[in-house]
Amino acid sequence: MPFPAAYFDDMYRVDDDPWGYRHRWYERRKQQLTLAVLPRERYRHGYEPACANGELAALLATRCDVLLASDLSGKAVRAARERCAALPNVGIEQRVLPHEWPDAQFDLIVIGELAYYLDADETAALAGRACASLAADGTLLACHWRHGFADGLQSAVAAHAAFDRCTSLVKLVHHEERDLLLDVWSKDARSVAEHEGL
């Protein structure tokens, strides 16, 4: 990863919520959008890479039997562990992605605000690992900020295109706003209503 852990650790030295996940309406709304577009009500085993301080992980935990979350930053991992301490179904680990992708199968993978910190080759590797570890009935969600910023190595559109190239996946949801891009893919092309036999 081009950005060392120290880059993010420095942000957490000043504030344990450097992006305002707890108090900014933009972030809280994005978390609710993420939950709303998930096509299934429950998941067996979820994974959230780049979990930051664990605010979204705490919400995803309500939809998962087991949730693994990880972050590059040791300070973020400590903040996420503190945030999720009362949630026995959540595990938080420090991992460098895409290289330290967990050796497990997931039926939910939520990738938010991560891919534009990676170059194109690393994003392709991230997409490949996510696709390979996604269960046959699994859901993959990606959500990224659309505005350019000094440390971004690629756009949200370019990052999501790497997931579009996973030929085993079908796009179920495409949500685009001026501020964010949110896509949901699955190996199961059925809609929510079709899952319920309607």
C-alpha positions as CSV (number, residue, x, y, z in Angstrom):
1,M,0.0,0.0,0.0
2,P,1.5,3.4,-0.9
3,F,0.3,5.0,2.3
4,P,2.1,3.7,5.4
5,A,0.2,3.0,8.6
6,A,1.9,6.1,10.1
7,Y,0.0,8.3,7.6
8,F,-3.3,7.3,9.1
9,D,-2.0,6.9,12.7
10,D,-1.1,10.6,12.5
11,M,-4.7,11.5,11.8
12,Y,-5.9,9.5,14.8
13,R,-3.4,11.2,17.1
14,V,-5.4,14.4,16.6
15,D,-8.9,13.0,16.6
16,D,-10.3,9.4,17.1
17,D,-12.9,10.3,14.4
18,P,-10.9,12.1,11.7
19,W,-13.6,11.8,9.0
20,G,-16.5,12.7,11.3
21,Y,-18.2,9.3,11.0
22,R,-20.0,9.9,14.3
23,H,-21.2,13.5,13.9
24,R,-21.4,14.5,10.2
25,W,-24.8,14.0,8.6
26,Y,-23.0,13.1,5.3
27,E,-21.3,10.1,7.0
28,R,-24.3,9.0,9.0
29,R,-26.5,9.2,5.9
30,K,-23.9,7.2,3.9
31,Q,-23.9,4.5,6.7
32,Q,-27.7,4.2,6.5
33,L,-27.6,4.1,2.7
34,T,-25.1,1.2,3.0
35,L,-27.4,-0.7,5.2
36,A,-30.5,0.0,3.1
37,V,-29.1,-1.3,-0.2
38,L,-27.9,-4.6,1.2
39,P,-30.2,-7.2,-0.6
40,R,-30.3,-9.6,2.4
41,E,-31.5,-9.0,5.9
42,R,-29.0,-11.3,7.5
43,Y,-25.5,-12.5,6.7
44,R,-23.5,-15.3,8.1
45,H,-20.0,-13.9,7.9
46,G,-19.2,-10.4,6.9
47,Y,-15.9,-8.5,6.3
48,E,-15.3,-4.8,6.4
49,P,-11.7,-3.9,5.3
50,A,-10.6,-0.4,6.2
51,C,-13.0,-0.1,9.1
52,A,-11.5,3.1,10.5
53,N,-12.8,3.7,14.0
54,G,-15.5,1.0,13.7
55,E,-18.7,3.2,13.4
56,L,-19.9,1.3,10.3
57,A,-18.7,-2.1,11.7
58,A,-21.0,-1.5,14.7
59,L,-24.0,-1.1,12.4
60,L,-23.0,-4.0,10.1
61,A,-22.8,-6.2,13.2
62,T,-26.5,-5.9,13.6
63,R,-26.9,-7.7,10.2
64,C,-24.2,-10.3,10.6
65,D,-23.8,-13.5,12.7
66,V,-20.0,-12.9,12.6
67,L,-18.2,-9.8,11.4
68,L,-14.5,-9.4,10.8
69,A,-13.2,-5.8,10.4
70,S,-9.7,-4.6,9.7
71,D,-7.6,-1.5,9.2
72,L,-4.0,-0.7,8.3
73,S,-3.7,1.8,11.2
74,G,-3.0,0.4,14.7
75,K,-4.7,3.5,16.2
76,A,-7.8,2.9,14.1
77,V,-7.9,-0.7,15.2
78,R,-7.7,0.3,18.8
79,A,-10.5,2.8,18.3
80,A,-12.6,0.2,16.4
81,R,-12.1,-2.4,19.2
82,E,-13.2,0.2,21.8
83,R,-16.3,1.1,19.7
84,C,-17.3,-2.6,19.2
85,A,-16.2,-3.9,22.6
86,A,-19.8,-4.7,23.6
87,L,-20.4,-6.7,20.3
88,P,-19.2,-10.3,20.8
89,N,-19.8,-11.1,17.1
90,V,-17.2,-8.6,15.9
91,G,-13.5,-9.2,15.5
92,I,-11.1,-6.4,14.7
93,E,-7.6,-7.0,13.2
94,Q,-4.7,-5.0,11.8
95,R,-4.1,-5.9,8.1
96,V,-2.3,-4.4,5.1
97,L,-4.5,-4.8,2.1
98,P,-4.7,-6.2,-0.5
99,H,-1.7,-8.3,0.5
100,E,-3.1,-9.6,3.9
101,W,-6.6,-10.5,2.7
102,P,-8.0,-13.0,5.2
103,D,-8.2,-16.7,4.3
104,A,-11.9,-17.1,4.7
105,Q,-15.2,-17.1,2.8
106,F,-17.6,-14.2,3.3
107,D,-21.2,-13.7,2.3
108,L,-20.8,-10.0,2.9
109,I,-17.9,-7.7,2.0
110,V,-18.2,-4.0,2.4
111,I,-15.4,-1.9,1.0
112,G,-15.7,1.8,1.8
113,E,-13.3,4.7,1.2
114,L,-10.3,2.4,0.6
115,A,-9.7,1.7,-3.1
116,Y,-8.6,5.2,-4.1
117,Y,-5.6,4.9,-1.6
118,L,-4.4,2.0,-3.8
119,D,-3.0,2.2,-7.3
120,A,-4.7,0.4,-10.2
121,D,-2.7,-2.9,-9.8
122,E,-3.4,-3.0,-6.0
123,T,-7.1,-2.3,-6.6
124,A,-7.3,-5.1,-9.2
125,A,-5.7,-7.4,-6.6
126,L,-8.2,-6.2,-4.0
127,A,-11.1,-6.9,-6.3
128,G,-9.7,-10.3,-7.2
129,R,-9.3,-11.3,-3.6
130,A,-12.8,-10.0,-2.7
131,C,-14.4,-11.9,-5.6
132,A,-12.5,-15.1,-4.8
133,S,-13.6,-15.1,-1.1
134,L,-17.2,-14.2,-1.8
135,A,-19.7,-17.0,-1.2
136,A,-22.0,-18.1,-3.9
137,D,-24.9,-16.2,-2.3
138,G,-22.7,-13.3,-1.2
139,T,-22.9,-9.6,-1.5
140,L,-20.0,-7.2,-2.3
141,L,-20.6,-3.5,-1.7
142,A,-18.2,-0.6,-2.5
143,C,-18.7,3.0,-1.6
144,H,-16.3,5.9,-2.3
145,W,-16.1,9.7,-2.2
146,R,-16.3,11.1,-5.8
147,H,-14.4,14.3,-5.3
148,G,-10.7,14.4,-6.0
149,F,-8.3,14.9,-3.0
150,A,-4.6,15.4,-2.7
151,D,-3.8,11.8,-1.6
152,G,-6.2,10.0,-3.9
153,L,-4.5,7.8,-6.5
154,Q,-7.6,7.2,-8.6
155,S,-11.2,8.1,-8.9
156,A,-14.2,6.3,-7.4
157,V,-15.3,5.4,-10.9
158,A,-11.9,3.9,-11.8
159,A,-11.8,2.0,-8.5
160,H,-15.3,0.5,-9.0
161,A,-14.5,-0.5,-12.5
162,A,-12.0,-3.0,-11.1
163,F,-14.9,-4.7,-9.3
164,D,-17.0,-4.5,-12.5
165,R,-14.3,-6.6,-14.2
166,C,-15.0,-9.5,-11.9
167,T,-16.9,-11.7,-14.4
168,S,-18.5,-13.8,-11.7
169,L,-20.4,-10.9,-10.3
170,V,-23.6,-9.2,-11.3
171,K,-24.3,-5.6,-10.4
172,L,-27.5,-5.4,-8.3
173,V,-27.4,-1.7,-7.3
174,H,-25.8,1.4,-8.8
175,H,-26.3,4.6,-6.7
176,E,-24.5,7.8,-7.9
177,E,-24.6,11.2,-6.3
178,R,-22.3,14.2,-6.7
179,D,-20.5,13.2,-3.5
180,L,-20.5,9.4,-3.6
181,L,-20.6,6.3,-5.7
182,L,-22.1,3.2,-4.2
183,D,-22.4,-0.2,-6.0
184,V,-23.5,-3.6,-5.0
185,W,-22.6,-6.9,-6.7
186,S,-23.4,-10.5,-6.2
187,K,-22.8,-13.9,-7.7
188,D,-26.6,-14.4,-7.3
189,A,-28.5,-12.2,-9.8
190,R,-31.9,-12.6,-8.1
191,S,-33.6,-9.5,-6.8
192,V,-34.8,-9.0,-3.2
193,A,-38.3,-9.9,-4.3
194,E,-37.2,-12.9,-6.3
195,H,-35.4,-14.2,-3.1
196,E,-38.7,-14.0,-1.4
197,G,-40.4,-16.0,-4.2
198,L,-42.4,-13.0,-5.5
